[in-house]
Amino acid sequence: MPCPRCGGEHPAGTCVSIGDLRTGLARPGRPEAVLDLAPGTLVGGRYRIDAFIGQGGMGVVYRAHDSRPSRSVALKFLAVRDRADESAFARFEKEAELIASLNHLNIIQVIEIGESDGNKYIAMELADGGTLRDLVKKRGKLPVEEASALMKQVGQALSHAHRKGVVHRDLKPANVLLTKEGVPKLCDFGLAKGLTDSEMSRTGYGMGTLGFMSPEQRRDAKGVDHRTDIYSWGATFYQLATGKDPLAWDPEIIPASVAPLIRKCMKEMEERYFSMEEALGAMEQAPSGGHAAVVVEEGTCPQCRKANRLDVRFCEGCGAGLFEKCPKCGAEGRAPIRFCGKCGCDAAKERKYRDHWAQAQKLAEACQFSRAIKEVDAALALCPEETEARQLGDEVRRKMSALDTLRLRLEECWKAKEYEGAEGAARKILEIDPNDDKAKKVVIEAPVLRRKKDAAKALAEARDSLARRDLDAALEAADRACKLDPANANAQAVQADLTERKAKLDETVADAEEHLKARRYEDAVAIADRVLAEWPNSAAEKVKREAQAALDQLRKHLAQGQKALEAGRHEEAATHFEAAVALRPDREVQKKAGTARAIVKRKFVRAAAVAAVVAIAAVVVLATWAAIDNRVKLSRGERVMAEGKFAEAQESFLAVGWVLADRERARGLVSACDRAREAERFERAGQWAEEMRAWEDVLAAAPATRPFRDACARKVEQAYAEAMKRAHDHFDGKRWALALTACDEALRVKPGDAGAEEKKRKIRQAEVDWRYQEAMTRAEKHLAAKEWVQAAEACDEALRVKPGDAGAEEKKRKIRQAEVEW
């Protein structure tokens, strides 16, 4: 049948050139069995496929790059055809567990056992120097010394495995890899088993490779023990020493120095060496071969082989030194020193150990931890009792473990955008390995990205605050976002929009405060309510609170004054009405206060009249005198009244008595004096209309007061003209609230004035049109900038100004449609 590897025809399903079993017991690889992974494919989150290496009976092997730490590794996958086979899957897992349980310099080390996209894999140490089979194919038979050195290390690996209870069962040159330095590495434990394990086999599945498989393994693969590996070790040694396949066995061509060793290894099970240690011991005792020392007579130069006299220190043939020092104790002896005569150490081994130890220290200091571990392992393989190398290895492994953990955390934090955690991990990585480029990059980029993340968070807070109608909090968050990320155009736009809204809010609140200062409490409350409906947390709350308190106090005094007036407590009523006037001068309230005071005075007059009745006799006697006296007092009162001394005039009029006609006239003049004093109070309060009405009343009773009435008329006209001018100026400046206030002032001067009423109506209509146009302009601006939310809000504001406006509704519909299309 044809061999699928070399293409040649071979009987009984065997290929002598490669020594693989090709009978029905082993299934040749099929194209569909190969797992096709393209270069660059990421496996397990850390291994990136570099190239396909090869395929065996049970697995596919790729070369890959490990990112934690940075190194090349071999990835072995279960063949595609065997994934559904539970026993094949179990064998694959068993191989990984067995290799992982073995820790030896000459056994391929397992890095990780994992699964990616349903593919079970083993990540292993990469030995990229070929195999012993490749070495024999390239060079033919090897020198006995070289073959012995290689097989000694393979034997030590087998001895370690046997001590751990593991039998390989498939040892052959193809399953011994070489590093670039030539160190052999035992691999492919796919057929291995523990000495206490049950056999994971099935009918028709081959167990071993002809030529390297012991006779008992060919008969019954289930019943073999560790001695089958000793047979395979001898067969492998045979191929290295002769260059021939063990199937073509010829004992005559085996080098004499190793012939007894190889022949005994390949005997029947009971006649072989019992253990690998026994075989290695026999190898050391061989009379010649790779490990038999070359006999050098004392005085012979190790360089040129010239025999020298014993009393010379340098070779008489080449000048080389004939003495050297023990690397451990420093004692001097003739070269070459194999074992020190003073301390008994193996000098060659000690030198190699020191070389590996020094190199490991340098690599550790340079943060090349993987290479440092290899040098430490090589040193410990030579001198396992040396604690300094073991301590260095432990320290380097701790650092590697810490780096793996930190790099994993860095990766996780970076993916999760937890830049603070990523920066912390990167800084810790740089403390261990200052040359880590990724950590350096993270230390530079993380603060920038953290600020951008914080800016985005602040911008989200600004939008949330705006949704809660908390303008101050929204503006503060937007300002913070701009400081964190000055180049963020979105943050700049939000900040500008909020600043504009804040300016308009402050202007409206200032308008409410002006109304409060002018004691127009209802207007102040109305404006504050309008502001609070849109911005509940603004300064309008304080204005409303103060205005409402003053308004409540005013209403309280008015109610209590009215109640006292109705109950006949005129003095108390006057007190409450005057308190109300102090809160807000009002013509009606002032009239009620004047009425209460007049009633109090009339009571006094009535009391005086009663006293006059009691003294009627005296009055009659003095009637003539009283009449004359009354005329004098009336005349004097009118004169004083014309001079504006109303209190003094009132006293004169109140002194008039006796004559009924005089008293009636005096009573009218007393009332006129009261009205004149009210007119003066109205003047001080700036209530020109009330003052004008008061002077009209006074003029009817006392014509001499016409100059006061004419002066008041001029002031009324002037105040009206000024108020209307202010209304016009504020209207031109689009200061609607102030324009309305000016119209109200004009109406207070001239109540019911048609011109002022018409002006007030025009102002209100202009304000509505302006606010509507402003909102629609803002909507158009935001629409152009694709700021859909702000554009929709502007349309809503336009609809609040003009409910049901068709233009605003249409604009809002277009904005939503534009957002959907975008």
Secondary structure as UniProt FT lines:
FT   TURN            4..6
FT   HELIX           11..13
FT   TURN            16..18
FT   TURN            24..25
FT   HELIX           31..33
FT   TURN            39..40
FT   STRAND          42..43
FT   TURN            44..46
FT   STRAND          47..55
FT   STRAND          59..67
FT   TURN            68..69
FT   STRAND          70..78
FT   HELIX           80..82
FT   TURN            83..84
FT   HELIX           86..101
FT   TURN            105..106
FT   STRAND          110..116
FT   TURN            117..118
FT   STRAND          119..125
FT   HELIX           132..139
FT   HELIX           144..163
FT   TURN            164..165
FT   STRAND          166..167
FT   HELIX           173..175
FT   STRAND          176..178
FT   TURN            180..181
FT   STRAND          184..186
FT   TURN            190..191
FT   STRAND          193..194
FT   TURN            195..196
FT   TURN            203..204
FT   TURN            210..212
FT   HELIX           215..219
FT   HELIX           221..223
FT   HELIX           227..242
FT   HELIX           246..248
FT   HELIX           251..253
FT   TURN            256..258
FT   HELIX           259..265
FT   HELIX           269..271
FT   HELIX           276..284
FT   TURN            290..291
FT   TURN            298..299
FT   TURN            302..304
FT   TURN            310..311
FT   TURN            316..318
FT   STRAND          323..325
FT   TURN            327..329
FT   STRAND          332..334
FT   TURN            341..343
FT   HELIX           347..365
FT   TURN            366..367
FT   HELIX           369..382
FT   TURN            384..385
FT   HELIX           387..415
FT   TURN            416..417
FT   HELIX           419..432
FT   TURN            434..435
FT   HELIX           437..467
FT   TURN            468..469
FT   HELIX           471..484
FT   TURN            486..487
FT   HELIX           489..517
FT   TURN            518..519
FT   HELIX           521..534
FT   TURN            536..537
FT   HELIX           540..566
FT   TURN            567..568
FT   HELIX           570..583
FT   HELIX           587..614
FT   HELIX           616..621
FT   HELIX           623..642
FT   TURN            643..644
FT   HELIX           646..654
FT   HELIX           660..685
FT   HELIX           688..701
FT   HELIX           703..705
FT   HELIX           706..732
FT   TURN            733..734
FT   HELIX           736..749
FT   TURN            751..752
FT   HELIX           754..784
FT   TURN            785..786
FT   HELIX           788..801
FT   TURN            803..804
FT   HELIX           806..821
//
